[in-house]
């Protein structure tokens, strides 16, 4: 009997859980938001709709903007009171596209595109309900995994997308949160573009796009890796 009980104990599946202090989340969120505001920037943390409601509320007390990766997460954030929501991955799934008009009417919706087809899909979904969305041109961060190449390709995409109904090209988006180096050595880390490098590339793309007459004022950057020292 003891052997059977021991085997059951060894094979038992433990339910995952999260421990957090709401007051600490609120304090840290407020500190981050105030620090970035002092630098002339805006904090839009990437959040998931699966996070506990208390955590989302605590973050919302510090900022009214948030980013996420799916329309499902965006709908949760909008329902939680975030007035500005950025979906940081191209929306191409038919079901997700069908949810965009309602989402656009409940918050200031911003989407990223790195291909003209993505922009077309967004426009077609939105204009059926006469809804509108802000568009960011997703520029490649050097990993060749996502984003349009900086330079003429990004400029042509911005010009073409700005002509589609329901879309307003407002800025450039660049991040490296889609990739992680397999090698953590100092040499490998030194190959990761610094945050300043990302900003430089994004600012150059923004200047090129604006030179064509497209309103492109915002520069949104995301960062996962810590810059090598």
C-alpha positions in Angstrom: 0.0 0.0 0.0 2.8 2.4 0.9 4.5 1.6 -2.5 1.3 2.4 -4.4 0.8 5.6 -2.5 4.4 6.6 -3.2 3.9 6.0 -6.9 0.7 8.1 -6.9 2.5 10.9 -5.2 5.4 10.8 -7.7 3.0 10.9 -10.7 0.6 13.5 -9.3 0.1 16.5 -11.6 0.5 19.7 -9.7 -1.8 22.6 -10.7 0.2 25.7 -11.7 -0.5 28.9 -9.9 0.8 32.4 -9.6 1.6 34.3 -6.4 1.5 38.1 -6.6 0.9 41.2 -4.5 -1.4 43.7 -6.2 0.0 46.7 -4.3 3.5 45.8 -5.5 2.4 45.5 -9.1 0.6 48.8 -8.9 3.7 50.5 -7.3 6.1 49.2 -9.9 3.8 50.0 -12.8 3.4 53.6 -11.5 7.2 54.0 -11.2 7.8 52.7 -14.7 5.1 54.9 -16.2 6.3 58.0 -14.4 9.9 57.4 -15.4 9.0 57.0 -19.1 6.7 60.0 -19.0 9.6 62.1 -17.6 11.7 61.0 -20.6 8.9 62.1 -23.0 7.8 58.5 -23.7 4.7 56.5 -23.2 4.5 53.1 -21.6 2.3 50.5 -23.3 3.2 47.2 -21.5 2.6 43.9 -23.3 -0.2 42.1 -21.4 -2.1 38.9 -21.8 -5.8 38.5 -21.3 -5.0 35.4 -19.2 -3.5 37.6 -16.5 -5.5 37.9 -13.3 -8.0 40.7 -13.3 -6.3 42.3 -10.3 -3.0 42.6 -12.2 -4.6 44.2 -15.2 -6.4 46.6 -13.0 -3.2 47.5 -11.1 -1.4 48.2 -14.4 -4.3 50.2 -15.8 -4.1 52.5 -12.8 -0.6 53.5 -14.1 -1.3 53.7 -17.9 -4.4 53.7 -20.2 -2.4 52.1 -23.0 -1.4 48.5 -23.4 -0.1 46.1 -26.1 -0.8 42.5 -26.8 -0.4 39.8 -29.5 -3.9 38.7 -30.3 -7.3 40.2 -30.8 -8.6 38.0 -28.0 -6.2 39.6 -25.6 -7.1 43.0 -27.0 -10.8 42.5 -26.4 -10.0 41.6 -22.7 -7.8 44.7 -22.3 -10.5 47.0 -23.9 -13.1 45.5 -21.6 -10.8 46.1 -18.7 -10.8 49.8 -19.5 -7.6 50.4 -21.5 -8.5 53.1 -23.9 -5.6 52.5 -26.3 -4.7 49.0 -27.4 -1.9 47.9 -29.8 -1.9 44.5 -31.4 1.8 43.9 -32.1 1.4 41.0 -34.5 -0.3 41.1 -37.9 -3.9 40.1 -37.8 -4.7 37.7 -40.7 -7.0 35.0 -39.2 -10.6 35.4 -40.6 -12.2 35.0 -37.1 -9.8 37.5 -35.6 -10.4 40.0 -38.4 -14.2 39.8 -37.9 -13.7 41.0 -34.3 -11.7 44.1 -35.3 -14.7 46.4 -36.0 -16.2 46.0 -32.5 -12.8 46.3 -31.0 -12.1 49.5 -32.9 -15.3 51.0 -31.7 -14.5 50.3 -28.0 -10.9 51.6 -27.9 -8.3 53.4 -29.9 -7.0 50.4 -31.9 -3.6 50.2 -33.4 -2.4 47.3 -35.6 0.9 46.5 -37.2 1.5 45.4 -40.8 4.6 44.2 -42.6 2.9 43.3 -45.9 0.4 45.0 -48.2 -1.9 41.9 -48.0 -2.1 42.4 -44.2 -3.2 46.0 -44.7 -5.8 44.9 -47.3 -7.3 42.3 -44.9 -7.5 45.0 -42.1 -9.2 47.5 -44.4 -11.7 45.0 -45.8 -12.7 43.9 -42.3 -13.0 47.5 -40.9 -14.9 49.1 -43.8 -17.8 46.7 -43.6 -18.7 48.4 -40.3 -17.3 51.8 -41.2 -14.7 51.4 -38.4 -11.1 52.8 -38.4 -7.8 51.7 -37.0 -4.3 53.2 -36.7 -1.5 51.5 -38.5 2.1 51.0 -37.7 4.6 49.8 -40.3 6.4 46.9 -38.7 10.1 47.2 -39.6 12.6 44.3 -39.5 14.9 44.4 -36.4 17.7 42.5 -38.2 16.5 39.0 -37.4 14.6 38.6 -40.7 11.8 36.9 -38.8 9.1 39.6 -39.0 8.8 43.1 -40.4 9.4 44.8 -43.7 12.9 45.8 -44.7 13.8 49.3 -43.7 14.2 51.8 -46.5 12.3 51.8 -49.8 10.2 48.7 -48.9 8.9 50.2 -45.7 8.2 53.5 -47.5 6.3 51.8 -50.3 4.2 49.8 -47.9 3.3 52.9 -45.9 2.3 54.8 -49.0 0.1 52.0 -50.3 -1.5 51.3 -46.9 -2.3 54.9 -46.4 -4.6 54.8 -49.5 -6.8 52.0 -48.1 -10.1 53.0 -46.4 -10.3 52.7 -42.7 -6.6 52.8 -42.1 -4.4 55.7 -40.9 -0.6 55.1 -41.0 0.6 56.8 -37.8 4.1 55.5 -37.2 6.8 52.9 -37.3 7.0 49.8 -35.1 10.2 47.9 -34.5 11.1 45.3 -31.8 13.1 42.2 -31.2 10.7 40.3 -29.0 10.3 37.5 -31.6 13.8 36.2 -31.3 16.1 34.9 -28.6 19.8 34.0 -29.1 20.5 30.3 -28.8 24.1 31.2 -27.7 24.3 33.3 -24.5 28.0 34.0 -24.8 29.3 37.6 -24.8 30.2 37.3 -28.4 26.7 36.3 -29.4 25.1 38.9 -27.2 27.3 41.5 -28.8 25.6 40.8 -32.1 22.2 41.7 -30.8 21.2 45.2 -32.0 21.2 47.7 -29.1 18.0 49.5 -28.2 19.6 52.7 -29.5 20.3 50.9 -32.8 16.6 49.9 -33.1 15.5 53.5 -32.4 18.0 54.8 -35.0 16.6 52.5 -37.7 13.0 53.3 -36.8 13.6 57.0 -36.8 15.3 56.8 -40.3 12.3 54.9 -41.6 9.9 57.4 -40.2 11.8 60.3 -41.9 11.7 58.5 -45.2 7.9 57.7 -44.9 7.1 61.3 -43.9 9.1 62.6 -46.9 6.5 61.0 -49.2 3.7 63.0 -47.5 2.3 60.2 -45.3 1.6 61.3 -41.8 3.9 59.1 -39.7 4.6 60.7 -36.4 4.9 57.9 -33.9 7.8 55.6 -33.2 7.0 52.5 -31.2 9.8 50.3 -30.0 9.7 47.0 -28.1 12.7 45.3 -26.4 13.1 41.9 -24.9 16.9 41.4 -24.7 19.1 43.3 -22.3 21.7 45.3 -24.1 25.2 43.7 -23.8 27.5 45.6 -21.5 
